[in-house]
Amino acid sequence: MQYSILGSSNVEVSRVCLGTMTWGTQNTQQDADEQLAYALAQGVNFIDTAEMYSVPPTAESYGATERIIGNWLSRNRSKREQIVLASKMAGSGLSYIRGGGIMTPATLQQAVDDSLQRLQTDYLDLYQLHWPNRVSPHFGRHAVGHIGFSEVNAAEQTEQMLGLLQALQNCVNAGKIRFCGLSNETPWGISQYLKLSAEHNLPKMVSIQNEFSLLHSKDWPYLIEQCLHENIAYLPWSPLAGGALSGKYLNGARPVGSRWSMLQRHGLFRDTPQSAQAIAAFTELAAGYQLNPAALALAWVDQVEGVTSTIIGATSMAQLAQNIAAFSLTLDQALRDDIRQYLRQYPMPF
């Protein structure tokens, strides 16, 4: 297992981050225990969760994943210091989470306390804001003109960011969290947080996790360039585009129990005719090199300059073993060149 430093935190994290959002809906406590045991044995020390998990998010599944991890931690206290545990605070839009309201200083501190209770731990190594208070160009909203930036009150948003940073500082001072991060943010959002941190001597965001894959590479180069020069860890989520890059959904297939067989909060926005063409072409490319397409997709993300740790997920032990093994693949120059040509042909399929 290879390791990287988590931005400016000086914390060493595995290049593989174990995502947990299926635990509680698609996976049981026993499944989670097995995944954790295997991942740790492979050298994985970075575990990511969120208060809104498991997914698809529902009032019934809210907090289920954190409780599963907490159950495991209660039986494995000696392993707490060996892992870098990250969670996230949900933003607005889910009525069963604090009435669906935006993130505020008061609700942030409540969310931290609630997560710590579910996780049965005294502190979080990394606490992230799951999505901003304003509408951002994520979850399939990145097409030109899809959202209106001029509709956002920048001064109001910046004031809210300051309040959240101050609340995070309180949590750091109380020993509840060590470091802070972002998720589903933009270069403007990152810049505001960095500016406010410097001006008010508040915690600096050490990481950002955004969707990034061979089907969704929009963060390259501009956001990733900023992360590199500002020493912010870039943590890709959905590196397999919700499993699509494995090829299992081609020709309309919907394997029983798979994510695309379930109702999704944002719909199946990755499921387009263009995506189907791109995935078919990618699976053909992988076959030409006698590689599993999912493994190739993960290995490609890992080698992108600026990527610190890639968040993977699995619903079976076979998937988990295959996914972790993918990070030992080496991509030769001919393969990299072919992937570069592939990206030129399918730059934004959804």
N, C-alpha and C positions, 0 to 999 in steps of 0.2 A: 504494500500500500504506500502510495506517495502522499505527502503532506504539504500544505501551504499555510502561510500566515494569514489570519483573518483581518485583512485591512490593517488599520493602525492599532489593533488591539494587542499584538504580540502573542495572541493565542494561536496555537498550531492545530489545524483541522485537517482531517483526511480529505483527499480529493473527491471522495465519494461521501455524500451526505445522505443518510437514510431518511427518506420521507415517509410519513406515517398516516397520511390522510385516509387510507382505506381501512384503518383499524377501527372497528366499531360498526362498520356496515358490511364491507366485503370480507373483512378478516376478524377473527375472534381473539380473545386474550391469549389463547394457546398459540395461535398463529403468530401473534406479536412476540410472544416469548421466544419462539423458535427463530423468528427473523432477527431479533436483537442478539440472541446468542451467536447466530451464524455471522452476522455483520461484525460484531465485536471481535470474533475469532479471526476475521479477515483483516483486522486493523482499522475498521471504521470507528471513528470516535465522535462523529458529528451527527446529531439527531435533530430533525426539524419537525415541529408540529404547530398547531394553532388552536385557539379557543373554539373556532367555528367548526373544526373537524369532529366527526368524520364527514366525508362527502359521498354523494351529493348532500349538501347541508339541509338539515331539517331541524325543527324544534326538538324532535326526539333524539336526534344524533348529536346535538350541540354538546360539546365538552366530552364526548365519548372517548375520543382518542387520547386526550390528556389523562382521563381517568385510567385508561388501559396502561399508559406509561407509568402513571403513579402507582398502580398496582404492582407493576414490575419493579419499580424503584423501592417499594416497601419491602420487597423480598430480596433485593440486591443492593443494600445500602453501601457496601464496599465499592461498588462500581460507579457511584455518583461522581466521584472525583476524576474518573477516567474518561467521562464523556463531556462533550460540549453540547449542552441542551439549549435549544432555541424554540421559542414560541412566538405567536403573533396575536395582536389585538385586532379584532374585526372592526371595520368602519361601518358606515351607515348602510341601510338597505335591507337589513334582516330584522323584522319586527320583534322577534323573540329574543334578540340580543339588545338589552338596554333600550327597548322601545324603538329600535331601528334608527336611533339618533347618531349624529356625527361623533367623532372622537373629541373629547374635552379633557382638560386636566383631571377633573374629578372622576370621569368614567375610566380614564387610563389607569389611575391608581386602583380603582375597584377591579378592573380587568386583571391587573397584575396579581392582586391578592387572590382573586378567584382561580387564576391559573395555577398559582403556587399551591393552593389547597388541593386542586384536582391532581396535580402532579406529585403531591406529597414530597415536596422539596422546599428548602428554605430560600433558594435563589435560582435565577435563570442566568445562564452564561450570555445569552443574546436575546433581546426582546425587540420585536419588529412591529412596525405599523403595517398591517396587512394590505391596505390600499388607502390612498389619500382621501381627505374629506371632499375634495372636488372630483368631478368626473375626469378620469384619465384615459389615455388611448391604449387601454389594455383589454383583455378578454374579447378580442375580435372587433374592437372599436378603433383600429389604427388606420383605416382607409381615409384617404384625403377627404376632408369635409364632414366626416362622420360626427364629430363633436365640435362645439364652438368654443375656441379658446378666449375669444373676446367677451364671452358671457361671464367669465370668471372675474370676481373682484379680487385682484391680486393682493391688495393691501389687507383685506379681510383674511384671506388664506394665510398670508404671512404672519399675521397676528395669532391665528390659530396654531400655526407651527411653533411659534415662540412659546405659547402656553403648554403645548405638548412636550417641548424640550425641557421646560421648567419642571413639569411633572415627572419626566424621566429622570431628571437630576435628583428629585426627591427620592425616587426609588433606588437610584444608585447610592445615595447617601445612607439610605436605610439598609443597604446590603441585599436588597431584593433582586436586583439585576446588576450584571457586570458591564455589559456593553449594549449599545442600541443600534438598530438597523432599520432599513426601509424595505418595502416590497411594492411592486407594481407602481413605481415612481418614474419620473422623467428627469432629464437634465435640469430643467427649471426647478423642479422640486428639490433635487439634490443640492443645487446651488443655493437655494434659500436656506435649507437646513445648515449647510456649511457656513454660510454668512452669519446666521443667527448664533450658531455655536461659538464662532470666533468673537463676535461682538459682545456676547453676554457671558462668555466663559462657561458654556454649557456643554453637555456631552456631544462629541462628534460622532456622527453616524459612521459605523465601521463597515457596513455591508449593505447591499441591496440584492433582493432576489426578484427577478423578472422572468417571464416566459422567454425561452430561447431554444431554438432547435433548427434543424435543416429546413423546416417548413416556416419558421418564424424567426428570422435573423435580423429583425429591424433594429435591435440595439447596437449592432455593429454598423459603422464604427463610432458613432458620435457619443452614445452613452458610455460604452465600454472605454473609449479613450478618456473620458472624464474620470471614470473609476480608476484607471491606471495612474493617472497623474495626481489624483487626489488621495490615493492610497485607500480606496474603498473596495472591499471584496465584492466581486460579482458572482452571484450564486444563481445559475440557471435553474428554473423549474420547468417541468413538462418537456424534458429534452427529447422525448419520444412523441411529442405532440399528442398527449393523451393516449399513447399506445399505438397511434396510427402508423408511425414509421416502422412498426414491426411487420406491417402488411396484413395484419389479421382482419382489417375491416374492408379489404379490397372486394370489389364486386358486390357491395352491399351486405357483406357478412356481418353478423352481430352475434358473436359467441356468447352463450349463456353466461351471465354473471360478469361480463366485461363492462367497462365504463360506458361505452356507447350503447349498451342495451338498457341503460338506466336514464331516467329523466335528469337532465342537467340544468343547473340554475341559469346559465347563460345560453342554453341550447347547444346544439352540436355545430358551433360556428366554424369549426375546422373542417366540417364535412361538406366540401364543395366539389363540383366536377373538376376544377383545376387541381384541388388537393389530390383527388383520386389519380389524376394523370401524373402528378409529381411523385406520389408514393409508388405508383407502378414503375415509373422510371428509376426511382431510387432502389427498389427491391431488385430490379434487373441489374443495376450497377453493382450492388452488393454481391449478387450471384456470380457476376463476372469475375469477382475476386475471391469467390468461394467463402464469403463471409455472411454471417447472420445479419440481416438488415438492422435489427435493434442494436446489436453489438457495435456495428459500424457507426450508427447514429450517435451512440453514447461516446464512443472513442473520438469522433470528430468534435463534439462539443468540448470534451476534455482538453483537446489540443489547441483550442482557440485562445490566442493571446488575451490575457486579462481575466480569464475564468479562474476562479479560486477553488470552488468545490461545486459539483453538480448534484442536484437533488434528484435522487431516483426513488421509485416506488415499485412495489411488487405485490401481487396477490397470492403468489405461490412461492415455495422455496426454490423451485426450479427457475422461475423468473429471476428471483433475487440472486442466485448463484451466477446465472448467465449475465445479469446486469453488472455485478461487481467485477466479474472476470473481464468484461469489455474494457475496463480501464487499464488493462495490461497490454492491449493491442497497440502496435506501432503502425502508423500509416506512412507508407513510403511516398516518395514525391509523385510518382505516377498516379497513385490513388488520390492524393490531395489535389492534383491538377484536374482529375476527372470530376471530383466533387465541386471544385471551383467552377467548372464548366456547367455542371448540373445546376448550381445556384444562379448562374446567369440565365439559364433557360426557365427556371421556376423561382423567381425572386420573391413573390408574394402570392402564394396560391389560395390564401383565405384572408 
